[in-house]
Amino acid sequence: MKTLLTTIMALALCFHTLAQNDVNQILITNAKIFDGTDKLVEGKDVLIQENKIVKIGENIPVTKDGRTQVIDAGGRTMTPGFMDMHAHTMLQMPFGLGANSDEYYWAYVSTQAANMYLSQGYTTVRDVGGNCFSLKKAIDQGIVDGPRIYASGPMLSQTSGHSDHRTDAYASQLVADEPSIFMKFNQVQVADGRAEVLIAVRENLRRGASQIKICVGGGTGSYADPLDVTQYTPDEIQAAVEAAEDWGTYVTAHVYNSAGIVRAIENGVKCIEHGNLMDEATMKLMKETNTWLSPQVIVYTYHPNGYTDDQKAKHDQAYDGIDNMFQAAKKVGFDNIVFGSDIITSLDELSTINKEFELRTEWFTPTEILNQATGKSAELLQLSGERNPYPVKIGVIAEGAYADLLLIDGNPLEDLTILQDAEANLALIMKDGKVFKNIVR
């Protein structure tokens, strides 16, 4: 009886192992492939093994052992997974709700945000403000579904800067240590002077930041700082840059105005977030120094939940500068432009994130926009150097790249509006070789 039981258990284990390993490759055929640059290729198959694209070619044979799953794309368009270079996975709740909730609630909401990014086709995001380190870890471990996260950690600013969310109800730092809830939960941090900036940057690097985000100008969501002000002294910016570069990575800076952008670039910052109010001369400097621009449109088409009248006015001011910024970029031939949304305060607004594609068509072609959301964004991510948590090719359909890809009903190179109905038109979403959605018929 013991022998029989042992044999049955061994067979059960064998069948379980075979079931787990009965598919080790996925072959996608009959797709029109946008490779993440500027090409649309037809007549090629894509073979995925584990989490990478291992072969692209014509008529790739299927293994005879039955362990290859074949997906006929039916003429759909294949693109790399989209990338949001200005995401806030932790900040998808109204300001007032966030200020009156504990860390557990923040965490629960962030898991919904992560899932929503992925469901809209975003397999990678660069989180440029928020305590997303544990969320990233949970996603990487398969505990939570979501995109790859390049984490900045809490964005850093001076007192009265964009990270300072204290209202008039708070006492001066000179007489009381009274951090805002956003500081308490490490969503933002205030650091003044070289010594504090060094500590703040190193704390983010300690947690696993891929890059560092500082604020060198006013913001729409903060209380005390108009958009025209310049923040952080050259020495403070240099401190952040030096600490980041010592760890093999870079600093990106929140700023709208030209003076802040120039100061940031002159002191080693590699990427500008927003930039809406910059002039043509500053755009030329961006091009000459090979600085990256991470702009957004969609966030300025609504007022985030909880904004005061003053914040709404600043938000509108930022919106009014977008056209001049992009016109200047086209005029000087600046194309180090990536894709991002900066959506905050609302999961409902996050569900409309793909409207960003259509909004950009006022200045760019669909091919340029798709490139911004894939290949261009991937180039920016490489600035993380030794701190790059995902050191395989990303943002392209190419052999050796991560198997992050989408199958889309229709041709987004002709009509980007189809992306707004992700439920119907994103037929397949694959991240890291795993299929998260497949409605291919």
C-alpha positions in Angstrom: 0.0 0.0 0.0 2.9 2.3 0.9 4.5 1.6 -2.5 1.2 2.3 -4.4 0.7 5.6 -2.5 4.3 6.6 -3.2 3.9 5.9 -6.9 0.6 7.9 -7.0 2.2 10.9 -5.3 5.2 10.7 -7.7 2.9 10.6 -10.7 0.8 13.5 -9.4 3.9 15.6 -8.9 5.1 14.7 -12.3 1.8 15.7 -13.9 1.7 18.9 -11.9 5.3 19.8 -13.1 4.3 19.0 -16.7 1.2 21.2 -16.4 3.3 24.1 -15.0 5.8 23.8 -17.9 3.5 22.7 -20.8 4.0 26.2 -22.3 7.4 27.8 -22.3 7.2 29.9 -25.4 4.6 32.2 -27.0 4.6 32.8 -30.7 2.7 35.8 -32.1 2.0 35.7 -35.8 0.2 37.9 -38.3 0.9 41.3 -36.6 1.9 44.7 -37.9 4.8 45.6 -35.7 5.7 49.1 -34.6 9.2 48.6 -33.3 9.4 51.6 -30.9 11.2 53.9 -33.3 9.5 54.8 -36.6 8.8 51.6 -38.5 5.8 49.5 -39.1 6.9 46.0 -40.1 4.6 43.3 -41.6 5.2 39.6 -42.3 7.2 38.9 -39.2 6.6 36.6 -36.2 7.6 37.3 -32.7 8.8 34.5 -30.4 8.8 35.0 -26.7 10.5 32.7 -24.2 10.3 33.4 -20.5 10.4 37.2 -20.2 12.2 38.1 -23.4 11.7 38.4 -27.1 14.1 35.7 -28.5 13.4 35.8 -32.2 11.8 38.0 -34.8 11.5 36.6 -38.3 9.4 35.1 -41.0 7.6 31.8 -40.5 9.2 30.9 -37.2 8.5 27.2 -36.7 6.5 25.9 -33.8 8.2 23.3 -31.6 6.8 19.8 -31.9 6.6 19.2 -28.2 3.4 21.2 -28.0 4.9 23.7 -25.5 4.5 26.8 -27.7 1.3 28.8 -27.5 0.5 30.4 -30.8 -1.4 33.7 -30.9 -2.7 34.8 -34.3 -2.8 38.6 -34.1 -5.2 38.7 -37.0 -3.5 41.8 -38.5 -3.6 43.8 -35.3 -0.9 46.3 -34.6 1.8 45.3 -32.1 3.6 48.0 -30.1 5.9 47.9 -27.2 4.1 48.5 -23.9 3.5 52.2 -23.2 5.6 54.2 -20.8 4.6 57.1 -18.6 7.6 59.1 -17.6 5.8 61.3 -15.2 3.6 59.0 -13.1 2.4 59.3 -9.5 1.3 55.8 -8.4 0.9 56.9 -4.8 -1.1 60.1 -5.3 -4.4 59.0 -6.8 -6.7 60.5 -4.2 -8.0 64.0 -3.4 -5.6 66.1 -1.4 -8.0 66.3 1.5 -8.6 62.6 1.6 -4.9 61.9 1.5 -4.2 64.4 4.3 -6.7 62.6 6.5 -5.9 58.9 5.8 -3.3 56.6 7.2 -0.5 54.8 5.3 -2.6 51.7 4.8 -5.2 53.5 2.8 -2.5 55.2 0.7 -1.1 51.7 0.0 -4.5 50.2 -0.9 -5.3 53.0 -3.4 -1.8 52.6 -4.9 -2.4 49.0 -5.8 -5.5 50.1 -7.7 -3.5 52.8 -9.5 -0.9 50.2 -10.5 -3.5 47.9 -11.9 -5.1 50.7 -13.8 -1.8 51.8 -15.4 -1.3 48.2 -16.6 -4.8 47.9 -17.9 -4.4 51.0 -20.0 -1.3 49.5 -21.7 1.5 50.9 -19.5 4.1 48.3 -18.7 6.6 50.8 -17.4 6.3 54.0 -15.5 8.9 56.4 -14.0 7.4 57.5 -10.7 8.6 61.0 -10.0 7.2 61.7 -6.6 5.9 59.4 -3.9 6.8 56.7 -1.5 6.4 53.9 -4.1 9.3 51.7 -3.0 7.2 49.0 -1.4 4.7 49.1 -4.3 7.5 48.5 -6.7 8.8 45.6 -4.6 5.3 44.0 -4.5 4.9 44.3 -8.3 8.4 42.9 -9.0 7.5 39.9 -6.7 4.2 39.3 -8.4 2.1 40.2 -5.4 0.4 43.1 -7.1 -0.2 43.5 -10.8 1.3 46.7 -12.2 3.9 48.2 -14.4 7.6 48.2 -13.9 8.4 51.2 -11.7 11.5 53.4 -12.0 11.2 55.0 -8.5 12.4 58.5 -7.5 10.9 58.3 -4.1 9.7 61.5 -2.4 10.4 64.6 -4.5 12.7 67.1 -2.7 12.3 70.8 -2.4 13.2 73.7 -0.2 11.0 75.2 2.5 8.2 77.0 0.8 8.9 74.9 -2.4 6.8 72.5 -4.3 7.2 69.7 -1.7 6.1 72.0 1.2 2.3 71.3 1.6 1.9 73.0 5.0 -0.9 75.5 5.1 -1.2 78.6 7.3 -2.3 76.3 10.1 1.2 75.1 10.5 3.8 76.9 12.7 7.2 78.0 11.3 9.9 75.4 11.3 11.9 77.8 13.5 9.6 77.2 16.4 8.1 73.8 15.7 8.9 70.5 14.0 5.5 70.0 12.4 5.7 68.1 9.0 2.8 67.8 6.7 1.1 64.5 6.3 2.7 64.2 2.9 6.1 64.5 4.5 5.2 62.2 7.4 4.3 59.4 4.9 7.5 60.2 2.8 5.5 61.1 -0.3 7.5 64.4 -0.4 10.4 65.8 1.6 11.7 69.3 2.4 15.4 69.7 2.6 17.3 73.0 3.0 21.0 73.6 2.4 23.7 71.3 1.1 23.8 69.0 4.2 20.0 68.3 4.3 19.9 67.9 0.5 22.7 65.3 0.7 20.8 63.4 3.4 17.5 63.5 1.5 19.0 62.3 -1.7 21.0 59.5 0.0 17.8 58.4 1.9 16.1 57.9 -1.4 19.0 56.1 -2.8 19.1 53.9 0.3 15.5 52.8 -0.5 16.4 52.0 -4.1 15.7 55.1 -6.2 16.5 54.8 -9.9 16.8 58.6 -10.2 16.3 61.7 -8.0 13.6 64.3 -8.4 14.1 67.8 -7.1 12.0 71.0 -7.4 13.7 74.2 -8.7 10.6 76.2 -9.4 7.0 76.8 -8.2 4.2 74.2 -8.7 0.5 74.2 -9.2 -0.3 71.8 -6.4 1.7 73.5 -3.6 0.4 76.4 -1.6 3.3 78.9 -1.2 5.1 79.1 -4.5 4.1 80.9 -7.6 5.2 79.4 -10.9 7.7 82.2 -11.6 9.9 81.7 -8.5 13.3 79.9 -8.7 14.0 77.4 -6.0 17.2 75.7 -4.7 20.4 77.6 -4.9 23.1 76.4 -7.3 24.9 74.8 -4.4 21.8 72.8 -3.3 21.3 71.6 -6.8 24.9 70.6 -7.1 24.7 68.7 -3.9 21.8 66.6 -5.3 23.6 66.0 -8.6 26.8 65.0 -6.9 25.1 62.6 -4.6 23.2 61.0 -7.5 26.2 60.8 -9.7 28.2 59.1 -7.0 25.6 56.3 -7.3 25.7 56.3 -11.1 22.4 58.0 -11.7 20.9 61.4 -12.5 18.7 64.2 -11.3 15.4 65.4 -12.9 13.9 68.7 -11.9 10.3 70.0 -11.6 10.2 73.5 -13.0 8.0 75.6 -15.3 10.0 78.8 -15.8 13.1 79.6 -17.9 15.3 80.9 -15.0 14.8 77.7 -13.0 15.5 75.5 -16.1 18.7 77.4 -16.8 19.9 77.1 -13.2 19.1 73.4 -13.2 20.9 72.7 -16.4 24.0 74.7 -15.5 24.3 72.7 -12.3 24.0 69.2 -13.8 20.3 68.3 -14.0 19.7 66.0 -17.0 15.9 66.1 -17.4 13.2 68.8 -16.9 9.7 68.0 -15.8 7.0 70.2 -17.2 8.8 73.3 -18.7 5.6 74.9 -19.8 6.7 78.5 -19.5 10.2 78.3 -21.0 11.2 80.6 -23.8 12.9 79.8 -27.1 16.4 80.6 -25.9 16.0 78.1 -23.0 14.7 75.5 -25.4 17.9 76.0 -27.5 19.9 75.5 -24.3 18.0 72.3 -23.7 19.0 71.1 -27.2 22.7 72.2 -26.9 23.1 70.4 -23.6 21.2 67.3 -24.7 18.8 67.7 -21.8 15.6 65.7 -21.8 12.1 67.2 -21.5 9.3 65.4 -19.8 6.1 67.4 -20.6 2.4 66.6 -20.0 -0.8 67.9 -21.4 -3.7 65.9 -20.0 -3.2 66.9 -16.3 -3.8 70.6 -17.3 -7.2 69.8 -18.9 -8.8 69.4 -15.4 -8.4 70.8 -11.9 -7.1 68.2 -9.6 -9.4 67.3 -6.7 -8.9 69.6 -3.7 -7.3 72.5 -5.5 -7.9 76.0 -4.1 -8.7 78.9 -6.3 -5.1 80.0 -6.3 -3.9 76.5 -7.3 -6.5 76.4 -10.1 -5.2 79.7 -11.4 -1.6 78.4 -11.4 -2.8 75.3 -13.1 -4.5 77.3 -15.9 -1.3 79.4 -16.2 0.7 76.3 -16.9 -1.9 75.1 -19.4 -1.6 78.4 -21.3 2.1 77.9 -21.8 2.0 74.4 -23.4 1.5 75.6 -27.0 4.5 78.1 -26.9 6.7 75.3 -25.4 5.9 72.8 -28.1 6.1 75.4 -30.8 9.6 76.4 -29.6 10.6 72.8 -29.6 9.5 72.3 -33.2 11.2 75.6 -34.2 14.6 74.7 -32.8 14.4 71.0 -33.7 14.4 69.7 -30.2 13.2 66.1 -30.0 14.5 64.8 -26.6 10.8 64.6 -25.6 9.2 61.8 -23.7 5.6 60.8 -22.8 3.9 61.4 -19.5 0.7 62.3 -17.8 1.2 63.7 -14.3 -2.3 62.6 -13.4 -3.0 63.0 -9.7 -5.8 63.0 -7.2 -8.2 60.7 -9.0 -8.5 57.1 -10.2 -11.3 58.2 -12.5 -8.9 60.7 -14.2 -6.2 58.0 -14.4 -8.7 55.8 -16.4 -8.6 58.5 -19.1 -4.8 58.6 -19.3 -4.7 57.6 -23.0 -6.3 60.9 -23.9 -2.7 62.2 -23.7 -2.0 60.5 -27.0 -4.8 62.5 -28.8 -4.0 65.8 -27.1 -0.4 65.7 -28.4 -1.5 65.4 -32.0 -1.9 69.2 -32.0 1.9 69.4 -32.3 3.2 65.9 -33.2 2.4 63.1 -35.6 1.0 59.8 -34.3 4.4 58.1 -35.1 6.3 60.8 -33.1 3.9 60.4 -30.2 4.1 56.6 -30.1 7.9 56.9 -30.3 7.8 59.3 -27.3 5.7 56.7 -25.4 8.1 53.8 -26.2 11.6 54.1 -27.7 12.3 57.7 -26.6 11.2 57.1 -23.0 13.4 54.0 -23.0 16.4 56.2 -23.9 15.7 58.5 -21.0 15.5 55.5 -18.6 19.0 54.5 -19.5 20.3 57.6 -17.7 19.8 55.6 -14.5 23.0 53.8 -15.3 24.0 51.5 -12.5 20.8 52.2 -10.7 18.7 50.8 -13.5 16.5 48.1 -11.9 15.7 46.5 -15.3 19.0 46.4 -17.3 17.5 44.7 -20.4 16.4 46.4 -23.6 13.0 48.0 -23.0 10.5 50.1 -25.0 11.2 48.3 -28.3 10.1 45.2 -30.2 13.6 43.7 -30.7 15.4 40.4 -30.1 16.8 40.4 -26.5 14.3 43.0 -25.3 11.8 42.5 -22.4 8.6 40.9 -23.7 6.5 44.0 -22.9 4.0 44.4 -25.7 0.5 45.2 -26.8 -1.8 44.0 -29.6 -4.1 46.8 -30.7 -7.3 46.7 -32.7 -6.8 49.2 -35.5 -3.7 51.2 -36.5 -2.7 53.9 -33.9 -0.2 55.3 -36.4 -3.3 56.5 -38.3 -5.8 57.1 -35.4 -4.5 57.5 -31.8 -8.1 57.9 -30.5 -8.6 54.1 -30.6 -6.3 53.9 -27.5 -8.8 55.7 -25.4 -11.1 52.6 -25.3 -8.5 50.3 -23.9 -11.0 47.8 -22.8 -12.2 47.2 -26.3 -9.1 48.0 -28.4 -6.2 46.7 -26.3 -6.6 43.0 -27.3 -3.5 41.8 -25.6 -1.3 43.2 -22.8 1.9 41.4 -22.1 4.5 42.5 -19.5 7.7 40.5 -18.7 6.5 37.7 -20.9 3.3 37.3 -18.9 -0.1 37.8 -20.5 -2.3 40.0 -18.3 -5.0 40.4 -20.9 -5.9 38.4 -24.0 -9.2 38.9 -25.9 -7.7 38.0 -29.3 -10.3 36.1 -31.2 
